[in-house]
Amino acid sequence: MMDTLEARKAELVTLLSDVPDDVPDLLPSASAIYARKVGRLTDALNGAQT
């Protein structure tokens, strides 16, 4: 059992070492999408008051 766990740990360490450190958490276009959606929401809310 312990040998299996140690082998799995070594496999996971190898996999994690191949991951680049500078991977963004969000899509590069996420801020533009968010801004567009907030703008639409603002327009919708302002239009409802007239």
mmCIF file of the N, C-alpha and C atoms, coordinates in Angstrom:
data_MODEL
# 
_entry.id   MODEL 
# 
loop_
_atom_site.group_PDB 
_atom_site.id 
_atom_site.type_symbol 
_atom_site.label_atom_id 
_atom_site.label_alt_id 
_atom_site.label_comp_id 
_atom_site.label_asym_id 
_atom_site.label_entity_id 
_atom_site.label_seq_id 
_atom_site.pdbx_PDB_ins_code 
_atom_site.Cartn_x 
_atom_site.Cartn_y 
_atom_site.Cartn_z 
_atom_site.occupancy 
_atom_site.B_iso_or_equiv 
_atom_site.pdbx_formal_charge 
_atom_site.auth_seq_id 
_atom_site.auth_comp_id 
_atom_site.auth_asym_id 
_atom_site.auth_atom_id 
_atom_site.pdbx_PDB_model_num 
ATOM 1   N N  . MET A 1 1  ? 0.821   -1.197 0.000   1.00 0.00 ? 1  MET A N  1 
ATOM 2   C CA . MET A 1 1  ? 0.000   0.000  0.000   1.00 0.00 ? 1  MET A CA 1 
ATOM 3   C C  . MET A 1 1  ? 0.867   1.262  0.000   1.00 0.00 ? 1  MET A C  1 
ATOM 4   N N  . MET A 1 2  ? 1.874   1.294  0.854   1.00 0.00 ? 2  MET A N  1 
ATOM 5   C CA . MET A 1 2  ? 2.727   2.467  0.960   1.00 0.00 ? 2  MET A CA 1 
ATOM 6   C C  . MET A 1 2  ? 3.516   2.696  -0.324  1.00 0.00 ? 2  MET A C  1 
ATOM 7   N N  . ASP A 1 3  ? 3.944   1.617  -0.966  1.00 0.00 ? 3  ASP A N  1 
ATOM 8   C CA . ASP A 1 3  ? 4.675   1.745  -2.231  1.00 0.00 ? 3  ASP A CA 1 
ATOM 9   C C  . ASP A 1 3  ? 3.784   2.357  -3.304  1.00 0.00 ? 3  ASP A C  1 
ATOM 10  N N  . THR A 1 4  ? 2.518   1.980  -3.311  1.00 0.00 ? 4  THR A N  1 
ATOM 11  C CA . THR A 1 4  ? 1.566   2.526  -4.274  1.00 0.00 ? 4  THR A CA 1 
ATOM 12  C C  . THR A 1 4  ? 1.379   4.019  -4.053  1.00 0.00 ? 4  THR A C  1 
ATOM 13  N N  . LEU A 1 5  ? 1.258   4.409  -2.792  1.00 0.00 ? 5  LEU A N  1 
ATOM 14  C CA . LEU A 1 5  ? 1.085   5.829  -2.464  1.00 0.00 ? 5  LEU A CA 1 
ATOM 15  C C  . LEU A 1 5  ? 2.336   6.636  -2.812  1.00 0.00 ? 5  LEU A C  1 
ATOM 16  N N  . GLU A 1 6  ? 3.500   6.091  -2.538  1.00 0.00 ? 6  GLU A N  1 
ATOM 17  C CA . GLU A 1 6  ? 4.742   6.786  -2.872  1.00 0.00 ? 6  GLU A CA 1 
ATOM 18  C C  . GLU A 1 6  ? 4.896   6.935  -4.386  1.00 0.00 ? 6  GLU A C  1 
ATOM 19  N N  . ALA A 1 7  ? 4.507   5.929  -5.135  1.00 0.00 ? 7  ALA A N  1 
ATOM 20  C CA . ALA A 1 7  ? 4.574   5.999  -6.595  1.00 0.00 ? 7  ALA A CA 1 
ATOM 21  C C  . ALA A 1 7  ? 3.609   7.054  -7.110  1.00 0.00 ? 7  ALA A C  1 
ATOM 22  N N  . ARG A 1 8  ? 2.418   7.101  -6.530  1.00 0.00 ? 8  ARG A N  1 
ATOM 23  C CA . ARG A 1 8  ? 1.426   8.105  -6.947  1.00 0.00 ? 8  ARG A CA 1 
ATOM 24  C C  . ARG A 1 8  ? 1.912   9.508  -6.607  1.00 0.00 ? 8  ARG A C  1 
ATOM 25  N N  . LYS A 1 9  ? 2.528   9.662  -5.439  1.00 0.00 ? 9  LYS A N  1 
ATOM 26  C CA . LYS A 1 9  ? 3.064   10.959 -5.045  1.00 0.00 ? 9  LYS A CA 1 
ATOM 27  C C  . LYS A 1 9  ? 4.140   11.411 -6.030  1.00 0.00 ? 9  LYS A C  1 
ATOM 28  N N  . ALA A 1 10 ? 5.022   10.519 -6.407  1.00 0.00 ? 10 ALA A N  1 
ATOM 29  C CA . ALA A 1 10 ? 6.076   10.849 -7.370  1.00 0.00 ? 10 ALA A CA 1 
ATOM 30  C C  . ALA A 1 10 ? 5.468   11.246 -8.714  1.00 0.00 ? 10 ALA A C  1 
ATOM 31  N N  . GLU A 1 11 ? 4.421   10.538 -9.129  1.00 0.00 ? 11 GLU A N  1 
ATOM 32  C CA . GLU A 1 11 ? 3.739   10.865 -10.384 1.00 0.00 ? 11 GLU A CA 1 
ATOM 33  C C  . GLU A 1 11 ? 3.120   12.261 -10.318 1.00 0.00 ? 11 GLU A C  1 
ATOM 34  N N  . LEU A 1 12 ? 2.472   12.574 -9.211  1.00 0.00 ? 12 LEU A N  1 
ATOM 35  C CA . LEU A 1 12 ? 1.841   13.882 -9.058  1.00 0.00 ? 12 LEU A CA 1 
ATOM 36  C C  . LEU A 1 12 ? 2.872   15.008 -8.996  1.00 0.00 ? 12 LEU A C  1 
ATOM 37  N N  . VAL A 1 13 ? 3.977   14.768 -8.318  1.00 0.00 ? 13 VAL A N  1 
ATOM 38  C CA . VAL A 1 13 ? 5.036   15.774 -8.258  1.00 0.00 ? 13 VAL A CA 1 
ATOM 39  C C  . VAL A 1 13 ? 5.571   16.048 -9.652  1.00 0.00 ? 13 VAL A C  1 
ATOM 40  N N  . THR A 1 14 ? 5.742   15.004 -10.449 1.00 0.00 ? 14 THR A N  1 
ATOM 41  C CA . THR A 1 14 ? 6.209   15.170 -11.826 1.00 0.00 ? 14 THR A CA 1 
ATOM 42  C C  . THR A 1 14 ? 5.203   15.963 -12.640 1.00 0.00 ? 14 THR A C  1 
ATOM 43  N N  . LEU A 1 15 ? 3.932   15.651 -12.513 1.00 0.00 ? 15 LEU A N  1 
ATOM 44  C CA . LEU A 1 15 ? 2.897   16.376 -13.247 1.00 0.00 ? 15 LEU A CA 1 
ATOM 45  C C  . LEU A 1 15 ? 2.861   17.852 -12.848 1.00 0.00 ? 15 LEU A C  1 
ATOM 46  N N  . LEU A 1 16 ? 2.970   18.117 -11.566 1.00 0.00 ? 16 LEU A N  1 
ATOM 47  C CA . LEU A 1 16 ? 2.926   19.498 -11.086 1.00 0.00 ? 16 LEU A CA 1 
ATOM 48  C C  . LEU A 1 16 ? 4.164   20.287 -11.497 1.00 0.00 ? 16 LEU A C  1 
ATOM 49  N N  . SER A 1 17 ? 5.270   19.635 -11.664 1.00 0.00 ? 17 SER A N  1 
ATOM 50  C CA . SER A 1 17 ? 6.485   20.354 -12.050 1.00 0.00 ? 17 SER A CA 1 
ATOM 51  C C  . SER A 1 17 ? 6.420   20.822 -13.496 1.00 0.00 ? 17 SER A C  1 
ATOM 52  N N  . ASP A 1 18 ? 5.534   20.226 -14.289 1.00 0.00 ? 18 ASP A N  1 
ATOM 53  C CA . ASP A 1 18 ? 5.385   20.608 -15.689 1.00 0.00 ? 18 ASP A CA 1 
ATOM 54  C C  . ASP A 1 18 ? 4.427   21.776 -15.901 1.00 0.00 ? 18 ASP A C  1 
ATOM 55  N N  . VAL A 1 19 ? 3.727   22.206 -14.872 1.00 0.00 ? 19 VAL A N  1 
ATOM 56  C CA . VAL A 1 19 ? 2.750   23.286 -14.983 1.00 0.00 ? 19 VAL A CA 1 
ATOM 57  C C  . VAL A 1 19 ? 3.479   24.628 -14.924 1.00 0.00 ? 19 VAL A C  1 
ATOM 58  N N  . PRO A 1 20 ? 3.251   25.507 -15.897 1.00 0.00 ? 20 PRO A N  1 
ATOM 59  C CA . PRO A 1 20 ? 3.901   26.821 -15.835 1.00 0.00 ? 20 PRO A CA 1 
ATOM 60  C C  . PRO A 1 20 ? 3.363   27.645 -14.666 1.00 0.00 ? 20 PRO A C  1 
ATOM 61  N N  . ASP A 1 21 ? 4.230   28.467 -14.098 1.00 0.00 ? 21 ASP A N  1 
ATOM 62  C CA . ASP A 1 21 ? 3.849   29.277 -12.935 1.00 0.00 ? 21 ASP A CA 1 
ATOM 63  C C  . ASP A 1 21 ? 3.004   30.485 -13.297 1.00 0.00 ? 21 ASP A C  1 
ATOM 64  N N  . ASP A 1 22 ? 3.082   30.935 -14.537 1.00 0.00 ? 22 ASP A N  1 
ATOM 65  C CA . ASP A 1 22 ? 2.435   32.185 -14.909 1.00 0.00 ? 22 ASP A CA 1 
ATOM 66  C C  . ASP A 1 22 ? 1.104   32.008 -15.644 1.00 0.00 ? 22 ASP A C  1 
ATOM 67  N N  . VAL A 1 23 ? 0.397   30.948 -15.329 1.00 0.00 ? 23 VAL A N  1 
ATOM 68  C CA . VAL A 1 23 ? -0.906  30.719 -15.957 1.00 0.00 ? 23 VAL A CA 1 
ATOM 69  C C  . VAL A 1 23 ? -1.932  31.654 -15.316 1.00 0.00 ? 23 VAL A C  1 
ATOM 70  N N  . PRO A 1 24 ? -2.605  32.473 -16.099 1.00 0.00 ? 24 PRO A N  1 
ATOM 71  C CA . PRO A 1 24 ? -3.592  33.384 -15.510 1.00 0.00 ? 24 PRO A CA 1 
ATOM 72  C C  . PRO A 1 24 ? -4.806  32.617 -14.991 1.00 0.00 ? 24 PRO A C  1 
ATOM 73  N N  . ASP A 1 25 ? -5.400  33.144 -13.948 1.00 0.00 ? 25 ASP A N  1 
ATOM 74  C CA . ASP A 1 25 ? -6.585  32.519 -13.371 1.00 0.00 ? 25 ASP A CA 1 
ATOM 75  C C  . ASP A 1 25 ? -7.837  32.823 -14.184 1.00 0.00 ? 25 ASP A C  1 
ATOM 76  N N  . LEU A 1 26 ? -7.802  33.894 -14.963 1.00 0.00 ? 26 LEU A N  1 
ATOM 77  C CA . LEU A 1 26 ? -8.941  34.306 -15.771 1.00 0.00 ? 26 LEU A CA 1 
ATOM 78  C C  . LEU A 1 26 ? -8.548  34.376 -17.233 1.00 0.00 ? 26 LEU A C  1 
ATOM 79  N N  . LEU A 1 27 ? -9.525  34.296 -18.064 1.00 0.00 ? 27 LEU A N  1 
ATOM 80  C CA . LEU A 1 27 ? -9.269  34.504 -19.481 1.00 0.00 ? 27 LEU A CA 1 
ATOM 81  C C  . LEU A 1 27 ? -8.809  35.942 -19.699 1.00 0.00 ? 27 LEU A C  1 
ATOM 82  N N  . PRO A 1 28 ? -7.922  36.177 -20.633 1.00 0.00 ? 28 PRO A N  1 
ATOM 83  C CA . PRO A 1 28 ? -7.464  37.545 -20.879 1.00 0.00 ? 28 PRO A CA 1 
ATOM 84  C C  . PRO A 1 28 ? -8.603  38.493 -21.241 1.00 0.00 ? 28 PRO A C  1 
ATOM 85  N N  . SER A 1 29 ? -9.648  37.980 -21.851 1.00 0.00 ? 29 SER A N  1 
ATOM 86  C CA . SER A 1 29 ? -10.763 38.833 -22.263 1.00 0.00 ? 29 SER A CA 1 
ATOM 87  C C  . SER A 1 29 ? -11.847 38.945 -21.195 1.00 0.00 ? 29 SER A C  1 
ATOM 88  N N  . ALA A 1 30 ? -11.633 38.379 -20.029 1.00 0.00 ? 30 ALA A N  1 
ATOM 89  C CA . ALA A 1 30 ? -12.671 38.373 -18.995 1.00 0.00 ? 30 ALA A CA 1 
ATOM 90  C C  . ALA A 1 30 ? -13.048 39.788 -18.559 1.00 0.00 ? 30 ALA A C  1 
ATOM 91  N N  . SER A 1 31 ? -12.085 40.676 -18.446 1.00 0.00 ? 31 SER A N  1 
ATOM 92  C CA . SER A 1 31 ? -12.411 42.033 -17.997 1.00 0.00 ? 31 SER A CA 1 
ATOM 93  C C  . SER A 1 31 ? -13.262 42.762 -19.036 1.00 0.00 ? 31 SER A C  1 
ATOM 94  N N  . ALA A 1 32 ? -13.001 42.535 -20.315 1.00 0.00 ? 32 ALA A N  1 
ATOM 95  C CA . ALA A 1 32 ? -13.810 43.172 -21.361 1.00 0.00 ? 32 ALA A CA 1 
ATOM 96  C C  . ALA A 1 32 ? -15.228 42.607 -21.357 1.00 0.00 ? 32 ALA A C  1 
ATOM 97  N N  . ILE A 1 33 ? -15.354 41.306 -21.169 1.00 0.00 ? 33 ILE A N  1 
ATOM 98  C CA . ILE A 1 33 ? -16.680 40.680 -21.108 1.00 0.00 ? 33 ILE A CA 1 
ATOM 99  C C  . ILE A 1 33 ? -17.453 41.224 -19.907 1.00 0.00 ? 33 ILE A C  1 
ATOM 100 N N  . TYR A 1 34 ? -16.787 41.311 -18.768 1.00 0.00 ? 34 TYR A N  1 
ATOM 101 C CA . TYR A 1 34 ? -17.419 41.825 -17.556 1.00 0.00 ? 34 TYR A CA 1 
ATOM 102 C C  . TYR A 1 34 ? -17.873 43.270 -17.754 1.00 0.00 ? 34 TYR A C  1 
ATOM 103 N N  . ALA A 1 35 ? -17.007 44.100 -18.325 1.00 0.00 ? 35 ALA A N  1 
ATOM 104 C CA . ALA A 1 35 ? -17.351 45.506 -18.549 1.00 0.00 ? 35 ALA A CA 1 
ATOM 105 C C  . ALA A 1 35 ? -18.552 45.627 -19.479 1.00 0.00 ? 35 ALA A C  1 
ATOM 106 N N  . ARG A 1 36 ? -18.594 44.809 -20.506 1.00 0.00 ? 36 ARG A N  1 
ATOM 107 C CA . ARG A 1 36 ? -19.717 44.836 -21.447 1.00 0.00 ? 36 ARG A CA 1 
ATOM 108 C C  . ARG A 1 36 ? -21.013 44.432 -20.746 1.00 0.00 ? 36 ARG A C  1 
ATOM 109 N N  . LYS A 1 37 ? -20.950 43.407 -19.923 1.00 0.00 ? 37 LYS A N  1 
ATOM 110 C CA . LYS A 1 37 ? -22.158 42.957 -19.215 1.00 0.00 ? 37 LYS A CA 1 
ATOM 111 C C  . LYS A 1 37 ? -22.626 43.981 -18.186 1.00 0.00 ? 37 LYS A C  1 
ATOM 112 N N  . VAL A 1 38 ? -21.691 44.616 -17.492 1.00 0.00 ? 38 VAL A N  1 
ATOM 113 C CA . VAL A 1 38 ? -22.063 45.656 -16.524 1.00 0.00 ? 38 VAL A CA 1 
ATOM 114 C C  . VAL A 1 38 ? -22.683 46.838 -17.256 1.00 0.00 ? 38 VAL A C  1 
ATOM 115 N N  . GLY A 1 39 ? -22.141 47.186 -18.412 1.00 0.00 ? 39 GLY A N  1 
ATOM 116 C CA . GLY A 1 39 ? -22.717 48.269 -19.209 1.00 0.00 ? 39 GLY A CA 1 
ATOM 117 C C  . GLY A 1 39 ? -24.134 47.965 -19.640 1.00 0.00 ? 39 GLY A C  1 
ATOM 118 N N  . ARG A 1 40 ? -24.358 46.743 -20.078 1.00 0.00 ? 40 ARG A N  1 
ATOM 119 C CA . ARG A 1 40 ? -25.724 46.343 -20.478 1.00 0.00 ? 40 ARG A CA 1 
ATOM 120 C C  . ARG A 1 40 ? -26.672 46.363 -19.296 1.00 0.00 ? 40 ARG A C  1 
ATOM 121 N N  . LEU A 1 41 ? -26.198 45.900 -18.152 1.00 0.00 ? 41 LEU A N  1 
ATOM 122 C CA . LEU A 1 41 ? -27.029 45.910 -16.956 1.00 0.00 ? 41 LEU A CA 1 
ATOM 123 C C  . LEU A 1 41 ? -27.364 47.342 -16.549 1.00 0.00 ? 41 LEU A C  1 
ATOM 124 N N  . THR A 1 42 ? -26.372 48.210 -16.597 1.00 0.00 ? 42 THR A N  1 
ATOM 125 C CA . THR A 1 42 ? -26.593 49.617 -16.267 1.00 0.00 ? 42 THR A CA 1 
ATOM 126 C C  . THR A 1 42 ? -27.613 50.245 -17.209 1.00 0.00 ? 42 THR A C  1 
ATOM 127 N N  . ASP A 1 43 ? -27.455 49.981 -18.503 1.00 0.00 ? 43 ASP A N  1 
ATOM 128 C CA . ASP A 1 43 ? -28.418 50.504 -19.481 1.00 0.00 ? 43 ASP A CA 1 
ATOM 129 C C  . ASP A 1 43 ? -29.819 49.971 -19.215 1.00 0.00 ? 43 ASP A C  1 
ATOM 130 N N  . ALA A 1 44 ? -29.926 48.706 -18.900 1.00 0.00 ? 44 ALA A N  1 
ATOM 131 C CA . ALA A 1 44 ? -31.233 48.105 -18.627 1.00 0.00 ? 44 ALA A CA 1 
ATOM 132 C C  . ALA A 1 44 ? -31.868 48.704 -17.390 1.00 0.00 ? 44 ALA A C  1 
ATOM 133 N N  . LEU A 1 45 ? -31.076 48.888 -16.351 1.00 0.00 ? 45 LEU A N  1 
ATOM 134 C CA . LEU A 1 45 ? -31.609 49.474 -15.123 1.00 0.00 ? 45 LEU A CA 1 
ATOM 135 C C  . LEU A 1 45 ? -31.982 50.949 -15.306 1.00 0.00 ? 45 LEU A C  1 
ATOM 136 N N  . ASN A 1 46 ? -31.193 51.679 -16.039 1.00 0.00 ? 46 ASN A N  1 
ATOM 137 C CA . ASN A 1 46 ? -31.516 53.086 -16.303 1.00 0.00 ? 46 ASN A CA 1 
ATOM 138 C C  . ASN A 1 46 ? -32.738 53.203 -17.203 1.00 0.00 ? 46 ASN A C  1 
ATOM 139 N N  . GLY A 1 47 ? -32.898 52.309 -18.133 1.00 0.00 ? 47 GLY A N  1 
ATOM 140 C CA . GLY A 1 47 ? -34.050 52.329 -19.028 1.00 0.00 ? 47 GLY A CA 1 
ATOM 141 C C  . GLY A 1 47 ? -35.341 51.987 -18.294 1.00 0.00 ? 47 GLY A C  1 
ATOM 142 N N  . ALA A 1 48 ? -35.246 51.183 -17.242 1.00 0.00 ? 48 ALA A N  1 
ATOM 143 C CA . ALA A 1 48 ? -36.429 50.798 -16.486 1.00 0.00 ? 48 ALA A CA 1 
ATOM 144 C C  . ALA A 1 48 ? -36.972 51.948 -15.653 1.00 0.00 ? 48 ALA A C  1 
ATOM 145 N N  . GLN A 1 49 ? -36.142 52.940 -15.361 1.00 0.00 ? 49 GLN A N  1 
ATOM 146 C CA . GLN A 1 49 ? -36.584 54.054 -14.504 1.00 0.00 ? 49 GLN A CA 1 
ATOM 147 C C  . GLN A 1 49 ? -37.299 55.138 -15.301 1.00 0.00 ? 49 GLN A C  1 
ATOM 148 N N  . THR A 1 50 ? -37.180 55.133 -16.618 1.00 0.00 ? 50 THR A N  1 
ATOM 149 C CA . THR A 1 50 ? -37.791 56.211 -17.401 1.00 0.00 ? 50 THR A CA 1 
ATOM 150 C C  . THR A 1 50 ? -39.243 55.945 -17.696 1.00 0.00 ? 50 THR A C  1 
# 
